Amino acid sequence: MKKILVTGAAGFIGFHLCQQLINLGFKIVGLDNLNNYYDVGLKFDRLQKLGIEKQDASYYNHICFSQKYSNFEFIQLKLEDRVHLPKLFQKYQFDQVCNLAAQAGVRYSIENPEVYADSNISGFLNVLECMRHHQVKKLVFASSSSVYGNNDKVPFAETDNVNEPISVYAATKKANELLAHTYSHLYGIQCIGLRFFTVYGPWGRPDMAIFLFTDAILNNRPIKVFNRGNLSRDFTYIDDIIEGVVKTIQHDMPNSARYGIYNMGNSKPVALKNFIEAIEKTTQKKARKEMLPMQPGDVLTTWADTTKLQKDFNYQATTSVEKGIEKFVAWYTTYYKL
């Protein structure tokens, strides 16, 4: 049974990934720092679905055993902890690492850049150092479509220029890609970076558009529409993302490659106004729109060229935005008892 460390395990994508890897029979150790960037209660509820109780997970550097799954354990720990993270690697001797932990949020990164440097850069470097010293030879890690900035060429391809990030968050993700390349070259670690494109779905983050819009519409509050709705996003449903991540965990890159960057998206950008209309249709309520200017750090469009991922890992997103929104709204109304 392969042992995999999944960082960001109480996060949106990390939670879903842990659930799938548990079901596939892997031995999973989940790690998360449980910060309060958004409602910590949502993180604890995700962990509870994985069999981890809040009273256990609340203690720092404490191994928690799942009450539902014999092949899942959890620890609250910071990636940048240079004392306890190496000890965790020593204890478990992981076969692989999937690093999904990061301080998220484009706009918040402009207000609090130090937090992003600590978690996204120092933390990521600490993971690589632990892998080097404990001979862990494969890393799958989360990058972001934000690295493309305001690239005029669409769809975005992995060969496009990503040297002009327009947010601190994007800069930290580009730094992760560079660090991974360096460690892959120096120490033979297979590093697969995944540039996620606007992931959404049940158990999603409260700061993401679909959550903010659905919450406001159902509670009769106005929604903030930036750039007067003249934005488009390659919204990608969580199940499609998890399918792709699992494939990169289960299979190596072709031709014994040691380093690769892949776009992971739906490849079908949707105008923001159309996205809002789909939520209105599902909720059967009309949105009250507050039209606002473009926000610093935002990009006009995202659109993934996933040809490389299709070729190397047989990846193909299949969930339409309409179906994905229906599933999210169904979860939201159940979770919040509306």
C-alpha positions as CSV (number, residue, x, y, z in Angstrom):
1,M,0.0,0.0,0.0
2,K,1.6,3.3,-1.2
3,K,1.9,6.0,1.5
4,I,1.0,9.5,0.2
5,L,1.3,12.8,2.0
6,V,-1.5,15.1,0.9
7,T,-1.0,18.7,2.1
8,G,-3.9,21.0,2.3
9,A,-6.1,18.1,3.2
10,A,-8.8,20.2,4.9
11,G,-9.0,22.5,1.9
12,F,-11.4,22.2,-0.9
13,I,-9.4,20.2,-3.4
14,G,-7.4,18.4,-0.8
15,F,-10.5,17.1,1.0
16,H,-11.9,15.7,-2.3
17,L,-8.6,14.2,-3.2
18,C,-8.1,12.5,0.1
19,Q,-11.6,11.0,-0.2
20,Q,-10.8,9.5,-3.6
21,L,-7.4,8.2,-2.7
22,I,-8.8,6.6,0.5
23,N,-11.4,4.9,-1.7
24,L,-8.7,3.7,-4.0
25,G,-6.8,2.0,-1.1
26,F,-3.8,4.3,-0.7
27,K,-2.4,5.0,2.8
28,I,-3.0,8.7,3.2
29,V,-1.6,11.1,5.7
30,G,-3.4,14.5,5.4
31,L,-1.8,17.7,6.6
32,D,-3.2,21.2,7.0
33,N,-2.5,24.3,9.1
34,L,-6.2,25.0,9.5
35,N,-5.7,28.8,9.2
36,N,-8.6,31.2,9.4
37,Y,-8.4,32.7,5.9
38,Y,-12.0,31.5,5.6
39,D,-14.4,29.8,7.9
40,V,-12.4,27.2,9.8
41,G,-15.7,25.4,10.6
42,L,-16.0,24.4,7.0
43,K,-12.5,22.8,7.2
44,F,-13.4,20.9,10.3
45,D,-16.6,19.7,8.7
46,R,-14.6,18.4,5.7
47,L,-12.3,16.6,8.1
48,Q,-15.3,15.1,9.9
49,K,-16.4,13.6,6.6
50,L,-13.0,11.9,6.5
51,G,-13.5,10.6,10.0
52,I,-11.4,13.2,11.9
53,E,-13.1,14.8,14.9
54,K,-12.6,18.5,15.6
55,Q,-11.3,18.0,19.1
56,D,-8.5,15.8,17.8
57,A,-7.6,18.0,14.8
58,S,-7.5,21.1,17.0
59,Y,-4.1,20.2,18.5
60,Y,-1.0,21.2,16.6
61,N,1.5,18.5,15.6
62,H,-0.9,15.7,16.8
63,I,-1.5,12.6,14.7
64,C,-5.3,11.9,14.4
65,F,-6.6,8.6,13.4
66,S,-9.8,8.5,11.2
67,Q,-12.8,6.9,12.8
68,K,-14.1,5.9,9.4
69,Y,-11.1,4.9,7.4
70,S,-8.2,2.7,8.6
71,N,-6.0,4.1,5.8
72,F,-6.3,7.8,6.7
73,E,-4.6,9.9,9.3
74,F,-4.4,13.7,9.8
75,I,-2.0,16.2,11.4
76,Q,-2.3,19.9,11.9
77,L,1.0,21.3,10.8
78,K,2.5,24.3,9.0
79,L,4.5,23.6,5.8
80,E,7.1,26.0,6.9
81,D,7.7,24.2,10.2
82,R,11.3,23.1,9.9
83,V,11.3,21.1,13.1
84,H,8.2,19.0,12.9
85,L,7.8,18.4,9.1
86,P,11.1,16.6,8.7
87,K,10.1,14.4,11.7
88,L,6.8,13.5,9.9
89,F,8.7,12.5,6.8
90,Q,11.1,10.4,9.0
91,K,8.1,8.7,10.7
92,Y,6.2,7.7,7.6
93,Q,8.7,7.3,4.8
94,F,6.3,8.5,2.2
95,D,6.3,7.1,-1.4
96,Q,4.8,10.3,-2.8
97,V,3.7,13.8,-1.9
98,C,0.8,15.7,-3.3
99,N,1.2,19.4,-2.3
100,L,-2.1,21.2,-2.4
101,A,-1.5,23.4,0.6
102,A,-1.1,27.1,-0.1
103,Q,-2.3,30.5,1.1
104,A,-5.0,31.1,-1.5
105,G,-6.6,34.2,-2.8
106,V,-5.4,36.7,-5.4
107,R,-6.7,39.9,-3.8
108,Y,-5.7,38.9,-0.3
109,S,-2.1,38.3,-1.5
110,I,-1.8,42.0,-2.4
111,E,-2.9,43.0,1.2
112,N,-0.8,40.4,3.1
113,P,2.2,39.3,0.9
114,E,4.2,38.1,3.9
115,V,1.7,35.3,4.6
116,Y,2.1,34.1,1.0
117,A,5.9,34.1,1.2
118,D,5.8,32.0,4.4
119,S,3.4,29.4,3.3
120,N,3.7,29.2,-0.5
121,I,7.5,29.7,-0.8
122,S,9.2,28.8,2.5
123,G,6.7,26.0,3.0
124,F,7.1,24.6,-0.4
125,L,10.8,24.7,-0.1
126,N,10.6,22.9,3.2
127,V,8.6,20.1,1.5
128,L,11.2,19.8,-1.2
129,E,14.0,19.6,1.4
130,C,12.1,16.9,3.3
131,M,11.7,14.9,0.1
132,R,15.3,15.3,-0.7
133,H,16.5,14.1,2.7
134,H,14.1,11.2,2.9
135,Q,14.4,10.0,-0.6
136,V,10.8,10.7,-1.7
137,K,11.0,10.6,-5.5
138,K,7.7,11.9,-6.7
139,L,5.8,15.2,-6.2
140,V,2.5,16.3,-7.6
141,F,1.9,19.9,-6.8
142,A,-0.7,22.6,-7.3
143,S,0.2,25.6,-9.5
144,S,-2.4,28.0,-10.9
145,S,-3.7,29.5,-14.0
146,S,-2.9,32.9,-12.4
147,V,0.7,32.5,-13.6
148,Y,-0.4,33.5,-17.1
149,G,-1.3,37.0,-15.9
150,N,-2.9,39.0,-18.7
151,N,-1.6,36.9,-21.5
152,D,-3.2,38.0,-24.7
153,K,-2.9,34.7,-26.4
154,V,-5.7,32.2,-25.7
155,P,-6.1,29.4,-24.9
156,F,-3.2,29.4,-22.5
157,A,-0.6,26.8,-23.3
158,E,2.2,25.6,-21.0
159,T,4.8,27.0,-23.5
160,D,3.4,30.5,-23.1
161,N,5.3,33.3,-21.3
162,V,4.6,33.3,-17.5
163,N,7.2,35.8,-16.5
164,E,4.8,38.7,-15.9
165,P,2.6,37.7,-12.9
166,I,0.2,40.5,-11.8
167,S,-0.5,39.3,-8.2
168,V,1.7,38.1,-5.3
169,Y,-0.2,34.8,-5.3
170,A,0.7,34.2,-9.0
171,A,4.3,35.1,-8.3
172,T,4.5,32.5,-5.5
173,K,3.0,29.8,-7.8
174,K,5.6,30.7,-10.5
175,A,8.3,30.4,-7.8
176,N,7.0,26.9,-6.9
177,E,7.4,25.8,-10.5
178,L,11.0,27.1,-10.5
179,L,11.9,25.5,-7.2
180,A,10.4,22.2,-8.3
181,H,12.4,22.3,-11.5
182,T,15.6,22.9,-9.6
183,Y,15.1,20.0,-7.2
184,S,14.0,17.7,-10.0
185,H,17.3,18.5,-11.8
186,L,19.5,18.3,-8.8
187,Y,18.0,15.3,-7.0
188,G,16.1,13.3,-9.5
189,I,12.7,14.0,-8.0
190,Q,9.8,13.6,-10.5
191,C,7.8,16.8,-10.2
192,I,4.4,17.3,-11.9
193,G,3.0,20.8,-11.6
194,L,-0.7,21.3,-12.2
195,R,-2.0,24.7,-13.3
196,F,-5.6,24.6,-12.0
197,F,-8.2,26.7,-13.7
198,T,-11.0,28.1,-11.5
199,V,-12.1,25.0,-9.6
200,Y,-15.6,25.0,-8.2
201,G,-18.1,22.5,-6.7
202,P,-19.5,21.2,-3.4
203,W,-17.5,22.0,-0.3
204,G,-15.8,24.9,-2.2
205,R,-14.2,27.9,-0.6
206,P,-16.5,30.7,0.6
207,D,-14.3,33.4,-1.2
208,M,-14.9,31.9,-4.7
209,A,-17.3,33.4,-7.1
210,I,-19.9,30.6,-7.2
211,F,-20.1,30.5,-3.4
212,L,-20.3,34.3,-3.1
213,F,-23.0,34.6,-5.8
214,T,-25.1,31.7,-4.6
215,D,-25.0,32.9,-1.0
216,A,-26.0,36.4,-1.9
217,I,-28.7,35.4,-4.3
218,L,-30.4,33.0,-1.9
219,N,-30.1,35.5,0.9
220,N,-31.4,38.4,-1.1
221,R,-28.2,40.4,-1.1
222,P,-26.6,42.2,-4.0
223,I,-23.7,40.5,-5.7
224,K,-20.4,42.3,-6.7
225,V,-19.8,42.0,-10.4
226,F,-16.3,43.2,-11.2
227,N,-15.3,44.8,-14.6
228,R,-19.1,45.1,-15.1
229,G,-19.2,41.4,-15.9
230,N,-16.8,41.6,-18.8
231,L,-14.7,38.7,-17.5
232,S,-14.5,35.0,-18.5
233,R,-13.2,32.0,-16.6
234,D,-12.5,28.4,-17.4
235,F,-14.7,27.1,-14.6
236,T,-13.6,23.5,-13.9
237,Y,-15.8,21.1,-11.8
238,I,-14.1,19.5,-8.8
239,D,-14.7,15.9,-10.0
240,D,-12.9,16.6,-13.2
241,I,-9.9,18.1,-11.3
242,I,-9.7,15.1,-8.9
243,E,-9.8,12.6,-11.8
244,G,-6.9,14.4,-13.4
245,V,-4.8,14.7,-10.1
246,V,-5.3,11.0,-9.4
247,K,-4.1,10.1,-12.9
248,T,-0.9,12.1,-12.3
249,I,-0.4,10.3,-9.0
250,Q,-1.0,6.8,-10.3
251,H,1.1,7.2,-13.5
252,D,4.4,8.7,-14.3
253,M,5.2,11.1,-17.1
254,P,6.1,9.5,-20.5
255,N,9.7,9.0,-21.6
256,S,11.0,8.9,-18.0
257,A,10.6,12.7,-17.8
258,R,11.4,14.2,-14.4
259,Y,9.7,17.5,-14.6
260,G,6.5,18.7,-16.3
261,I,3.9,21.4,-16.1
262,Y,0.3,20.8,-17.1
263,N,-2.8,22.9,-17.5
264,M,-5.9,21.3,-15.9
265,G,-9.1,23.0,-16.9
266,N,-12.4,22.6,-18.6
267,S,-11.2,24.2,-21.8
268,K,-14.5,26.0,-22.2
269,P,-14.3,29.6,-20.8
270,V,-17.7,31.0,-19.7
271,A,-18.5,34.7,-19.5
272,L,-19.1,35.9,-15.9
273,K,-22.6,37.2,-16.8
274,N,-23.5,33.8,-18.3
275,F,-22.2,32.1,-15.1
276,I,-24.4,34.3,-13.0
277,E,-27.4,33.6,-15.3
278,A,-26.9,29.8,-14.8
279,I,-26.9,30.3,-11.0
280,E,-30.1,32.4,-11.3
281,K,-31.7,29.6,-13.3
282,T,-30.8,26.9,-10.8
283,T,-31.8,28.9,-7.7
284,Q,-34.9,30.3,-9.5
285,K,-34.0,33.7,-8.1
286,K,-32.8,36.9,-9.8
287,A,-29.5,38.4,-8.8
288,R,-29.2,42.1,-7.7
289,K,-26.0,43.2,-9.4
290,E,-23.6,45.8,-8.1
291,M,-21.4,46.7,-11.0
292,L,-17.8,47.5,-10.0
293,P,-14.6,48.3,-11.8
294,M,-11.7,45.8,-12.4
295,Q,-9.9,44.7,-9.2
296,P,-6.1,44.8,-8.9
297,G,-4.6,41.4,-9.6
298,D,-7.6,40.1,-11.6
299,V,-7.2,38.9,-15.1
300,L,-9.7,39.4,-18.0
301,T,-9.9,35.8,-19.1
302,T,-8.7,32.3,-18.4
303,W,-8.8,29.5,-20.9
304,A,-6.8,26.2,-20.6
305,D,-5.2,24.4,-23.5
306,T,-5.2,20.8,-22.0
307,T,-3.7,19.1,-25.1
308,K,-0.6,18.1,-23.2
309,L,-2.5,16.6,-20.3
310,Q,-4.8,14.7,-22.6
311,K,-1.8,13.3,-24.5
312,D,0.3,12.3,-21.4
313,F,-2.4,11.3,-18.9
314,N,-5.6,10.8,-21.0
315,Y,-7.3,13.7,-19.2
316,Q,-10.6,15.1,-20.4
317,A,-13.0,17.3,-18.3
318,T,-16.6,16.2,-18.9
319,T,-18.8,18.2,-16.5
320,S,-20.8,21.1,-18.0
321,V,-21.0,24.4,-16.0
322,E,-24.8,24.0,-15.9
323,K,-24.5,20.5,-14.3
324,G,-21.7,21.6,-12.0
325,I,-23.7,24.6,-10.7
326,E,-26.7,22.4,-10.1
327,K,-24.6,20.1,-7.9
328,F,-23.0,23.0,-6.0
329,V,-26.4,24.7,-5.3
330,A,-27.8,21.3,-4.1
331,W,-24.8,21.0,-1.7
332,Y,-25.0,24.6,-0.5
333,T,-28.7,24.4,0.3
334,T,-28.3,21.2,2.2
335,Y,-25.2,22.3,4.1
336,Y,-26.7,25.6,5.2
337,K,-30.2,24.1,5.6
338,L,-32.0,26.5,3.3
